Amino acid sequence: MVDIQVRNIPFSPPDITDAEIEEVIKAMKSGWITTGPRTKEFEKKIAEYVGTNKAVCLNSATAAMELTLRILGIGPGDEVITSAYTYTASASIIDHVGAKIVLVDTAPDSFEMDYSQLAEAITEKTKAIIPVDIAGKMCDYDTIYEIVESKKELFKANNELQKLFNRVIVMTDAAHAFGAERNGMKCGQVADFTCYSFHAVKNLTTAEGGAVVWRNDLGLDDEWIYKQFMLYSLHGQSKDALAKTLKGAWEYDIVYPAYKCNMTDIMAGIGLIQINRYEELKKRRKEIIEMYDEALLPLGIQSLQHYGEDFASSGHLYLTRIPGIGEEERNKIIVKMAESGVSCNVHYKPLPMFTAYKNLGFDIKDYPNAFGMYENEITLPLHTLLSDDDVENICMNIKIIMEELFLKE
């Protein structure tokens, strides 16, 4: 038998070059280290890349999602639906605004929510759905919008903005999916609102950070929506720091007691370089995914399909499932991989398994498909600092470990 080769392969380090470092130094020397000209330029670059009229940069995707719910006027007495198979941010923001979290199980053998259950979950109190573009693959929005339209008569608008939609609003958690495409449309052009993450482990990073975009064809007043995000993200203050630098323009108003979640120019400086590099970064991720598929699928390991005739993911995570094993065996593999120097992860532990969601009344027994996806899921390293040799090493080690743990039994 071939011996395991030990080397240090981290799970998802940031791909930062001298160009990003130099841009951050320029920002620091410029005198603008908080929200300023680089943040505004980054917003323009995001909107251009996605194909929307506007983009808003904030300090996280979580902030982008929460502020969107608040601007839409969603709160106590309302319900918002999301997947049980996601990171907590997709659901915690619903609780933050005072609305009721409604979780939907995944479809059998799928990382996406069960759309038949989604349809059943919509009530007169439902104001929004938060689909999750997990691993960077866009959800089936055609089906989501068909469901939303079929339930249109149940929708009860609470304000003028909701009346403009006159249906349940689709706000996507696209933390993983910047640059993904489906049916010729980019992630950001399909959902009513789309929220991205630029956290340190994401394909495009600003260290921490996020952004929100919205569709061009909804009849929204882009300038008004943009201003609402500016107000909500900076204490409800009527002028940002850049506007206050104009001669004699110190005075401002506080329109309402809001929040503090703006992006800084230091963060945006990283993003400006990253977005210029992004197509090459995506290309490398695709190469790695194809190498993994070629080596692992013949072993019986299943993986999320990132590319097809009418879709291409952002290639954010390489989610695998090993049929026929449970949590204990899955965890043994992760430990053995760590001993070989390869850091793996699990995406995700379903929300009803966590204390916070148990305390809200959720029970994993009600989400059997989500549990089935979780119990044998292993996420392998997928980042642009991986060499071809690293990928080969990972594949060889997981093959050896599986043989040692299971073929002997």
LUMVOZA-598904 format. One record per residue (C-alpha): x, y negated, z negated; residue in three letters. Coordinates in steps of 0.05 Angstrom, whole numbers, plus 5000, padded with zeros to 4 digits. Last residue first. Layout:
# residues N
XYZala;...
END
This chain:
# residues 409
472450764837glu;479050734876lys;475750364934leu;473049834887phe;478349474847leu;484649654885glu;481449604954glu;478248934937met;484848674911ile;488748894973ile;483648555020lys;483547924977ile;491047894980asn;491547985055met;486347455069cys;489646945022ile;496547085051asn;494047015123glu;490946345104val;497446115071asp;501446335132asp;496945915177asp;498645325132ser;493645035084leu;494344275073leu;487844165113thr;483344475061his;479345105052leu;480945534991pro;476146124984leu;469246074953thr;466846724922ile;459546924919glu;457247604891asn;452647384835glu;450846714866tyr;446846924927met;442747424887gly;441546904833phe;438746424885ala;434346984912asn;431747154843pro;429546444825tyr;423846534774asp;428346994732lys;433246414729ile;428546054680asp;427245314681phe;423844974622gly;427544314617leu;431944624562asn;433845174611lys;435844624658tyr;440744304609ala;443244984585thr;445245214655phe;442645844690met;436645474719pro;441545054761leu;444245634802pro;451745764794lys;454145514860tyr;458845524895his;464045954860val;471545804861asn;478246084884cys;485345884866ser;490546344899val;496946454859gly;496647224859ser;494247194787glu;488746714811ala;486647234863met;486247764808lys;481947294765val;477347144824ile;476747884841ile;475048054769lys;469647504769asn;466247824829arg;466348504796glu;463048234733glu;458047794771glu;455448364815gly;457948764874ile;454349094932gly;455748584986pro;461748124979ile;459447414993arg;463746865022thr;463046105022leu;468645735059tyr;467345015039leu;467644355077his;467444555149gly;463643935171ser;458544395201ser;457244495275ala;450344635303phe;446644795367asp;450445395396glu;453445585329gly;458745395279tyr;459245435204his;456246125191gln;456446245116leu;460846845103ser;459947595093gln;465548065074ile;464748735108gly;472248805122leu;471148615195pro;468547935171leu;475047795134leu;480647705184ala;477047395244glu;472546985199asp;478346715158tyr;482146505221met;475946175249glu;474945795185ile;482145555186ile;481545305258glu;475044945241lys;478444595182arg;483944375228arg;478944055276lys;475443705219lys;482043385196leu;483443175268glu;476642845273glu;477642505206tyr;484342155215arg;481341455227asn;476241605173ile;481941775124gln;485641125137ile;479540685122leu;477641145064gly;484141035026ile;483240285032gly;475940365011ala;478240644944met;482940064932ile;477539584957asp;472939824902thr;466240174909met;460339914869asn;456740314814cys;454539834760lys;447039834747tyr;440939394744ala;437638894696pro;433538494746tyr;434737894792val;440837654755ile;442336984787asp;448836684812tyr;452936054807glu;460336054825trp;459435804897ala;463335154891gly;468035364946lys;466636074968leu;469636574920thr;462736764893lys;461037134958ala;467037604948leu;465237734875ala;458137954894asp;452337474892lys;445137584869ser;447138014809gln;442338594797gly;447838914755his;452239064815leu;449739714847ser;442339544845tyr;443438864877leu;448039114933met;443339704946phe;437439234950gln;441338774997lys;442539355045tyr;435139535045ile;433238805060trp;438438745115glu;436139405147asp;428739215146asp;425939915156leu;421940095218gly;423840825211leu;427840895275asp;434940705252asn;435441255200arg;438741125133trp;445841125107val;448741225037val;455941245014ala;460441564963gly;466541464920gly;472041764878glu;478941894905ala;476941554972thr;476542235005thr;474342525072leu;473843275071asn;471743254998lys;475943484939val;477742784914ala;470542524918his;468242194982phe;461042414974ser;455542275024tyr;448142085017cys;443142115074thr;436541735075phe;430741885122asp;434142525143ala;436342605215val;441442075235gln;445942145174gly;448642835193cys;449742735267lys;444642925319met;445943365380gly;441543925354asn;445543945289arg;451943585272glu;456643535211ala;461242935205gly;459942795131phe;456843445105ala;459243625035his;455843074994ala;450043105043ala;444743094989asp;439142905036thr;433442435022met;427042645058val;421042205039ile;414142525030val;409242165076arg;406441475090asn;413541245107phe;411740505108leu;407040615051lys;412940835008gln;416140155020leu;409639795004glu;408840134936asn;406040744900asn;404441154962ala;399941764954lys;401942354997phe;397142944999leu;394642805070glu;401742855096lys;402543585076lys;403243835148ser;407743255164glu;412543425108val;412544165128ile;414143995200glu;419443525175tyr;422844075135ile;422244565193thr;425744095242asp;430643915187tyr;433544625183asp;439344455137cys;445944165158met;452244565144lys;457644205104gly;458544735050ala;451444605027ile;447344095064asp;442544035006val;435343825018pro;432543294970ile;425043234979ile;421342604959ala;414942324931lys;411242934907thr;405542754859lys;399942964907glu;403343644911thr;408943964951ile;411444614920ala;407745074968glu;411244775028ala;418044854994leu;416345574979gln;415445705053ser;421845325066tyr;426045775021asp;431945335002met;438445425040glu;444245875017phe;440846465049ser;440447215036asp;433047155018pro;430746425022ala;433245994965thr;428845834906asp;425545154898val;426644694839leu;421744144820val;424843594776ile;419743114747lys;421142364754ala;424241934700gly;429541594744val;435141974710his;431342634714asp;431242594790ile;438642404788ile;440043054750ser;437343474808ala;442243384866ser;447743194816ala;447243884783thr;450744234840tyr;446344664884thr;442345304889tyr;435745134854ala;434244694914ser;430644024909thr;423743744900ile;421943064871val;415642954829glu;412742284807asp;409342094742gly;415441714718pro;419841464774gly;420541364849ile;420440634870gly;424040754936leu;429640294910ile;430140744849arg;430541384889leu;435941084934thr;439740834873leu;439841544846glu;442241854911met;447841344923ala;449941374850ala;450742124855thr;454442054921ala;459541654882ser;462640964872asn;458440624925leu;459140444999cys;452940245037val;452040405111ala;448240025164lys;445740085236asn;446840825240thr;451041235289gly;455041645239val;461841395260tyr;459640685271glu;455940665205ala;462040945169ile;466740445202lys;462239865184lys;461940085111glu;469540155111phe;470139435135glu;465739195078lys;469739585027thr;476239315057arg;473638595053pro;471838604979gly;469339044923thr;475039094871thr;482439064885ile;482538424925trp;488938044908gly;492138254974ser;498038614940lys;493439154912met;489939244979ala;496639285016lys;499039804967ile;492740204979val;493940165054glu;501040405045glu;498841005005ile;493541185057glu;498841145113ala;503941535072asp;499242135077thr;493842405031ile;490543085043asp;487043174976pro;488043844940pro;482444374947ser;483445064917phe;490945074903pro;495345594937ile;501545764894asn;504746384921arg;504647114900val;504647644954gln;500648254934ile;504148904952asp;502449295015val;500050005000met;
END
